[in-house]
Amino acid sequence: MILEIATFDIKADSIEQFMGACEEAKAVVSMAKGFQGLEFQHCLETKTKFVVLISWETIEDHTIGFRESELFVQWRAILSPFFNNPPVAEHFKCITILNK
C-alpha cells in the first residue's frame, strides 16, 4: 500500500465551502482503480491548512491511473477553486506500525 499525503493551502474566506466540496471530491476519487481509502484532515494551528491522506494499491495507481484520468480532471475542478497555492503531494510506504 502507498500513502499519498497532499497538503492544501485554502483561501481563508473559502474554508467552509472547501469542506463541503470534500464530500463531492471523495465520491470522485473513490471510483479510481487502486483507491483504498481517504481522510481529509484540518490543521488546528493553521486554519487554512488541510491534508488529504489517500491510500493506493500502487504508486502508479495514483501517478498514472488517477492523474491521467477524467476522474482527476473532475477532482481538480471540485477542489482547485479553493486553493491559495497549488497542493504539494508526496508518496510514502509504511515501514512499521505501532497501535495501542
N, C-alpha and C positions, 0 to 999 in steps of 0.2 A: 504494500500500500504506500502511496505517495501523498503527502500532505502539502497542499498549496496554501500558503499564507499570503494574503493580499492586504495591504494597508491602504485605506481610503481616507483622504482628507476632504471632508464635506463642507460645502458653503454653510456658514453659521446660520443663515436665515432659512435653510432648507432641511434641517435635521429631521423634523417630524415627517416631512414628505418623503425623505430618503428612507426612513424606517418603514413607511408604508410600501414603498417601491420594493423593498427587500422581499416582501411576501410574493410579489409577482415574479421577481428575479429567481427566487427559489424554484418556482414551478418550471421555469425555462431550463435552468441548469440541470435539474433532476432528470431531464429527458436525454442527457448526453450519455454516449457509450462510455463505460468505465466509471461513471459517477457513483460514489459510495455514500456520501453524506456531506452535510454542510452546517456550519454555525456562523452567524453574524454576532460579533462582539462589539460593544460600545465602550470606549475608554472612559474611565471615571475622572481622570485628571484633565484630559483634553477633550472637551465635549464635541469637537468637530472630527475626532479620530475614531475610525472603525476598523476592525479587521474582519476578514472573512476567512474561515478555515474550511477548505474543501478537500475531501478525501477522494482520491482517484485510484483506480487499479494500477495504472502505469503513468509515467510522466507524459508519454505520447498521447494518452487519452485526453490530457489537458492541452498540451502544447500543439498537437496536430489535430486530433479528433474534434475537440471542442473549439479551439481558437480559429480553426479554418472552416467552421460550420456556420450555417444560418442561425443556429441557436446562440452563438457568440454575438452575432450582429444584434439579435433581439435583446440579449443580456445587457450589452453596452447601451442600447437605445433606452432601456429602462433606467439604468443607474447613472450613466455619464452626465445627464443634465445637472446632477447634484455635486459633481466633482469640482473641488477647488484646484486640484492638481491631478495629473494622471496617477493612477494607482501604481504601487510597487508590488510585484508578485515574485515570490520565491518558492522553491520546492524543497521538501525535507523528507528524509527517510528515517523511520524510527530505529534507534539502536538499542534502546532499553526502556522499560516501563516499570513504574512502581505505583501501585494502587494501595490505598489504605482500606 
